[in-house]
């Protein structure tokens, strides 16, 4: 078995977590981007779809959800950047009376404003909450008991609750489900309602059903909590009223199909996507690897390609493999199904290769230590 490498992380360093189909990796660099060092692999041989960095109250805590083909998903934490990991046995699980069993943890989301609260989005689509820093977890029954749930159908990646946007200052709580849609709670998760009016379901006879939209990703800027960006299974959207209505913003992009979506850490009008050719051919259009950025909330998009391969690059970027850090200018990062990781130190204007030859990348998370 390959032995994991370790790196020393200092305050102010850039820390990049990369989850793959065969383990997780950590990359660190000084703020200058002079050199990236690699740690890992952690959990070798296990798919890691969910990673998180908890920096609340000065923490340097990492969370990971490795998935065993035999024993299913589990939850682990590290307080020393991966040198040691502590498993939380059975922390996230369905009780027998639900008739369900945990297939995968898709998202780990620390709650802003409450350093002891975390959320996990899982497959089959459900939401779990911890109020004691991850020691114990409970299924959030308000969503599990929703009358729509028995009729949700799995997308190509499974029936997954893949995006969790916890409340900001007591505001709305959002989740995204494939294929359920966007659901919003105004009481901290006690009750939920749909929040995807105007989002099309191109694959259904009824293009605007009450629910059943195959949402691939939603993203929100903390300074504009009622504005969200959405990448659908065909369709690119923005809402400015908390999901009450959505408008199409696929203006000048080569395709409105894709998975990854991220917002700029400081500019609420700026978001990033990586369009793919189609649902049948999930590669970047024309074999040109380009990230698209909007600086006007979707009125227009600009292709960012400097430093990225522009010929024969039939790459695919998945739903949680595009991320930004909190630097200024912002670091922007993404990983591909071919095992490459790219990063930009300047809001996406220029790019460099951080890693190559990894297993297929399914998750990228970035932070400043």
Wavefront OBJ file of the C-alpha trace (Angstrom):
o trace
v 0.000 0.000 0.000
v 1.300 3.441 -0.928
v 2.270 5.568 2.072
v 0.706 8.990 2.453
v 2.911 12.049 2.180
v 2.448 14.929 4.607
v 3.102 18.648 4.364
v 3.550 21.448 6.870
v 0.816 24.081 6.670
v 1.378 27.559 8.064
v -1.185 30.309 8.715
v -1.885 32.142 5.482
v -1.058 29.156 3.260
v -3.457 28.114 0.522
v -4.958 24.686 1.197
v -6.615 22.699 -1.574
v -8.505 19.468 -0.854
v -9.042 17.116 -3.781
v -11.325 14.100 -3.614
v -10.916 11.375 -6.228
v -12.330 7.971 -7.056
v -9.311 6.375 -5.333
v -8.607 8.592 -2.321
v -8.148 12.178 -1.187
v -5.199 14.566 -1.547
v -4.173 17.850 0.043
v -2.150 20.514 -1.757
v -0.596 23.538 -0.063
v 1.185 26.598 -1.303
v 2.315 29.892 0.090
v 0.147 32.816 -0.945
v 2.709 33.604 -3.659
v 1.809 30.392 -5.558
v 5.561 29.744 -5.893
v 5.215 25.978 -5.418
v 2.460 23.492 -4.648
v 3.232 20.539 -2.357
v 1.126 17.390 -2.254
v -0.009 15.344 0.737
v -1.787 12.003 0.513
v -3.266 9.860 -0.717
v -5.605 9.601 2.251
v -8.089 6.692 2.263
v -6.381 5.050 -0.740
v -8.716 2.968 -2.851
v -11.837 4.684 -1.522
v -13.946 7.168 -3.483
v -14.127 10.530 -1.667
v -17.012 12.626 -2.962
v -17.259 14.962 0.048
v -14.551 17.056 1.718
v -14.737 20.203 3.822
v -12.432 22.601 5.601
v -13.803 24.018 8.851
v -12.020 27.280 9.615
v -14.655 28.628 12.030
v -13.228 30.128 15.233
v -9.679 29.623 13.971
v -10.009 25.859 13.449
v -7.906 23.930 10.976
v -10.225 20.937 10.799
v -10.662 18.756 7.737
v -13.673 16.551 7.100
v -13.754 13.642 4.651
v -16.336 11.035 3.681
v -14.507 8.051 2.136
v -16.688 5.408 0.576
v -15.920 1.707 0.754
v -17.333 -0.556 -1.940
v -17.996 -3.110 0.822
v -18.949 -1.065 3.899
v -20.400 2.126 2.429
v -19.637 5.712 3.411
v -18.087 6.901 6.678
v -17.171 10.246 8.191
v -13.649 11.206 9.338
v -11.996 14.350 10.706
v -8.407 15.561 11.009
v -7.042 18.444 13.067
v -3.475 18.142 11.744
v -3.968 18.449 7.972
v -4.250 14.736 7.392
v -1.435 13.307 9.502
v -4.063 11.540 11.610
v -7.748 10.923 11.013
v -10.493 10.088 13.485
v -13.486 8.116 12.285
v -16.945 8.863 13.628
v -18.381 5.314 13.473
v -22.017 5.255 12.442
v -22.262 9.018 12.825
v -24.405 9.526 9.724
v -26.819 6.646 9.257
v -30.467 5.874 8.627
v -32.391 4.263 11.439
v -34.014 0.914 10.681
v -37.536 2.317 10.641
v -36.731 4.549 7.647
v -36.176 1.520 5.440
v -33.172 3.272 3.876
v -29.429 2.726 3.999
v -26.637 5.220 3.416
v -25.171 4.985 -0.079
v -22.934 8.056 -0.232
v -22.172 11.329 1.529
v -22.213 14.010 -1.160
v -21.704 17.171 0.878
v -20.319 18.251 4.265
v -21.323 21.827 5.129
v -20.237 23.714 8.275
v -22.949 26.167 9.288
v -21.995 29.862 9.293
v -22.470 31.551 12.640
v -22.706 28.353 14.709
v -19.324 26.655 15.206
v -20.897 23.438 16.514
v -23.404 22.875 13.708
v -22.727 20.922 10.524
v -24.851 19.381 7.798
v -24.413 16.381 5.508
v -26.262 15.879 2.242
v -26.457 12.200 1.317
v -27.757 9.557 -1.041
v -30.565 8.526 -0.970
v -31.567 12.190 -0.887
v -31.671 13.293 2.743
v -30.186 15.884 5.056
v -28.441 15.167 8.376
v -27.596 17.699 11.083
v -25.054 17.746 13.902
v -25.289 20.290 16.714
v -22.239 19.109 18.663
v -19.369 19.526 16.226
v -19.951 16.253 14.400
v -20.101 13.904 17.396
v -23.732 12.929 16.816
v -26.035 13.339 13.824
v -29.786 13.288 13.267
v -31.881 12.899 10.139
v -33.794 16.114 9.421
v -37.314 14.743 9.281
v -38.855 17.853 7.727
v -37.245 17.046 4.394
v -37.312 13.246 4.729
v -41.065 13.325 5.375
v -41.778 15.759 2.542
v -44.685 14.478 0.407
v -42.600 14.825 -2.759
v -39.817 12.527 -1.583
v -41.381 9.170 -2.549
v -41.657 10.472 -6.119
v -38.103 11.768 -6.523
v -36.217 9.773 -9.126
v -32.429 9.242 -9.283
v -30.411 11.043 -11.912
v -27.473 9.456 -13.685
v -25.350 9.956 -10.546
v -27.978 8.610 -8.163
v -30.689 10.145 -5.993
v -28.353 12.596 -4.330
v -28.714 15.654 -2.140
v -25.519 17.207 -3.409
v -25.661 20.887 -2.413
v -26.306 22.347 1.044
v -26.497 26.113 1.623
v -27.126 26.612 5.371
v -28.918 29.701 6.683
v -27.032 33.005 6.863
v -28.045 35.113 9.885
v -31.292 33.217 10.272
v -32.189 33.477 6.586
v -33.367 30.806 4.157
v -31.892 27.324 3.996
v -31.441 25.766 0.523
v -30.663 22.288 -0.742
v -30.430 20.890 -4.265
v -31.416 17.352 -5.195
v -30.938 15.357 -8.363
v -33.600 14.800 -9.519
v -35.849 16.657 -7.125
v -34.945 20.293 -7.625
v -34.249 23.189 -5.270
v -35.945 23.155 -1.886
v -36.051 26.057 0.572
v -36.727 26.182 4.306
v -37.530 29.360 6.232
v -37.591 27.739 9.658
v -34.111 26.236 9.900
v -35.043 22.959 8.215
v -38.326 22.143 9.919
v -40.392 22.475 6.745
v -39.506 22.781 3.055
v -41.014 24.045 -0.184
v -39.884 24.029 -3.792
v -37.860 27.022 -4.990
v -37.246 26.405 -8.684
v -40.093 28.130 -10.545
v -38.946 28.793 -14.099
v -36.283 26.058 -14.185
v -36.938 23.714 -17.129
v -36.873 19.940 -17.105
v -35.990 19.304 -20.746
v -36.084 15.544 -20.284
v -39.736 15.426 -19.083
v -42.971 15.798 -21.064
v -43.951 18.640 -18.727
v -41.030 21.083 -19.033
v -42.012 22.970 -15.851
v -43.153 20.363 -13.317
v -43.851 21.101 -9.667
v -40.729 19.087 -8.857
v -38.348 16.712 -10.618
v -35.857 19.214 -12.056
v -32.359 17.759 -12.380
v -30.392 20.511 -10.672
v -26.644 19.923 -10.947
v -25.409 22.728 -8.655
v -26.486 25.926 -6.921
v -24.200 28.630 -5.534
v -24.764 31.715 -3.383
v -22.730 34.735 -2.337
v -23.027 35.591 1.381
v -23.540 39.308 0.725
v -26.580 38.615 -1.505
v -28.424 35.739 0.209
v -31.490 36.010 -2.064
v -29.396 35.684 -5.229
v -28.466 32.196 -6.341
v -26.907 30.841 -9.517
v -28.015 27.446 -10.831
v -26.528 24.960 -13.299
v -29.192 22.556 -14.469
v -29.232 19.440 -16.611
v -29.608 21.761 -19.599
v -30.087 25.302 -18.363
v -28.206 28.098 -16.648
v -30.160 30.352 -14.294
v -30.149 33.109 -11.669
v -32.690 34.076 -9.041
v -32.755 37.371 -7.144
v -35.759 36.525 -4.994
v -34.647 33.424 -3.144
v -35.897 30.944 -5.705
v -39.405 32.338 -6.222
v -38.506 32.872 -9.882
v -35.487 32.059 -12.049
v -34.280 33.660 -15.263
v -32.187 32.099 -18.002
v -28.655 33.542 -18.118
v -27.117 31.320 -20.794
v -25.973 34.353 -22.748
v -23.045 33.605 -25.046
v -21.902 30.296 -23.531
v -21.207 27.396 -25.942
v -23.540 25.085 -24.015
v -25.886 25.446 -21.068
v -25.164 21.878 -19.951
v -22.605 21.323 -17.209
v -22.058 20.499 -13.573
v -19.613 22.755 -11.742
v -20.538 26.225 -10.485
v -18.817 28.563 -8.028
v -19.131 32.199 -6.966
v -16.380 34.751 -6.428
v -15.619 35.222 -2.709
v -15.892 39.021 -2.812
v -17.977 39.976 -5.859
v -21.623 38.835 -5.819
v -22.046 39.488 -9.558
v -19.193 37.128 -10.456
v -19.636 33.375 -10.962
v -17.796 30.572 -12.761
v -18.924 27.563 -14.804
v -17.330 24.915 -17.042
v -19.778 24.119 -19.879
v -19.892 20.597 -21.364
v -20.949 19.630 -24.870
v -24.126 17.731 -23.929
v -25.590 15.076 -21.665
v -24.630 12.490 -24.278
v -21.054 13.816 -24.748
v -19.876 15.098 -21.381
v -16.698 16.793 -22.530
v -15.836 20.462 -22.943
v -16.977 21.866 -26.313
v -14.522 21.648 -29.228
v -11.956 19.900 -27.042
v -11.006 23.319 -25.631
v -10.763 23.535 -21.855
v -12.311 26.869 -20.901
v -13.768 28.243 -17.694
v -16.460 30.860 -18.221
v -16.849 33.833 -15.887
v -19.632 36.346 -15.596
v -18.968 39.699 -13.934
v -22.494 41.032 -14.436
v -24.640 38.319 -12.840
v -25.059 36.389 -16.078
v -25.794 39.161 -18.561
v -22.599 38.107 -20.350
v -19.876 35.475 -20.026
v -16.174 35.549 -20.846
v -14.092 32.497 -21.770
v -11.001 32.091 -19.566
v -8.426 29.938 -21.327
v -4.954 31.404 -20.831
v -2.769 28.533 -19.608
v -5.387 25.851 -20.307
v -5.098 23.314 -23.171
v -7.039 24.437 -26.238
v -6.675 21.417 -28.497
v -7.676 17.801 -27.889
v -8.637 18.473 -24.264
v -11.764 16.338 -23.979
v -12.132 16.971 -20.272
v -15.096 16.744 -17.896
v -15.535 18.723 -14.664
v -18.072 17.342 -12.197
v -20.512 19.126 -9.907
v -18.299 19.605 -6.848
v -14.951 19.919 -8.640
v -14.919 23.720 -9.104
v -14.084 26.011 -6.186
v -12.757 29.418 -5.108
v -10.758 30.484 -2.066
v -11.051 33.737 -0.099
v -7.879 35.398 -1.393
v -7.940 38.784 -3.115
v -7.570 38.363 -6.038
v -9.382 35.083 -5.677
v -7.874 31.678 -6.311
v -10.041 29.583 -8.623
v -9.544 25.814 -8.926
v -11.019 22.823 -10.718
v -10.302 19.131 -11.236
v -11.124 16.843 -14.145
v -12.208 13.268 -14.699
v -8.778 12.638 -16.260
v -7.039 13.404 -12.939
v -5.786 16.925 -13.580
v -6.097 19.883 -11.213
v -5.808 23.451 -12.493
v -5.656 26.682 -10.533
v -5.718 30.421 -11.142
v -4.205 32.963 -8.727
v -5.914 35.959 -10.354
v -9.704 35.501 -10.491
v -9.391 33.100 -13.429
v -7.476 35.331 -15.822
v -4.515 32.935 -16.038
v -4.159 29.237 -15.186
v -1.503 26.722 -14.249
v -1.431 22.969 -13.683
v -1.302 22.065 -9.989
v -1.474 18.278 -10.406
v -1.633 15.652 -13.136
v -1.983 11.887 -13.079
v -4.429 11.682 -10.166
v -7.398 9.321 -10.185
v -10.624 10.876 -11.546
v -11.362 14.048 -9.557
v -14.859 14.363 -8.070
v -14.423 17.059 -5.398
v -12.314 20.207 -4.933
v -12.428 22.483 -1.863
v -10.188 25.516 -1.271
v -9.414 27.713 1.732
v -6.782 29.931 3.305
v -5.254 28.331 6.426
l 1 2 3 4 5 6 7 8 9 10 11 12 13 14 15 16 17 18 19 20 21 22 23 24 25 26 27 28 29 30 31 32 33 34 35 36 37 38 39 40 41 42 43 44 45 46 47 48 49 50 51 52 53 54 55 56 57 58 59 60 61 62 63 64 65 66 67 68 69 70 71 72 73 74 75 76 77 78 79 80 81 82 83 84 85 86 87 88 89 90 91 92 93 94 95 96 97 98 99 100 101 102 103 104 105 106 107 108 109 110 111 112 113 114 115 116 117 118 119 120 121 122 123 124 125 126 127 128 129 130 131 132 133 134 135 136 137 138 139 140 141 142 143 144 145 146 147 148 149 150 151 152 153 154 155 156 157 158 159 160 161 162 163 164 165 166 167 168 169 170 171 172 173 174 175 176 177 178 179 180 181 182 183 184 185 186 187 188 189 190 191 192 193 194 195 196 197 198 199 200 201 202 203 204 205 206 207 208 209 210 211 212 213 214 215 216 217 218 219 220 221 222 223 224 225 226 227 228 229 230 231 232 233 234 235 236 237 238 239 240 241 242 243 244 245 246 247 248 249 250 251 252 253 254 255 256 257 258 259 260 261 262 263 264 265 266 267 268 269 270 271 272 273 274 275 276 277 278 279 280 281 282 283 284 285 286 287 288 289 290 291 292 293 294 295 296 297 298 299 300 301 302 303 304 305 306 307 308 309 310 311 312 313 314 315 316 317 318 319 320 321 322 323 324 325 326 327 328 329 330 331 332 333 334 335 336 337 338 339 340 341 342 343 344 345 346 347 348 349 350 351 352 353 354 355 356 357 358 359 360 361 362 363 364 365 366 367 368 369
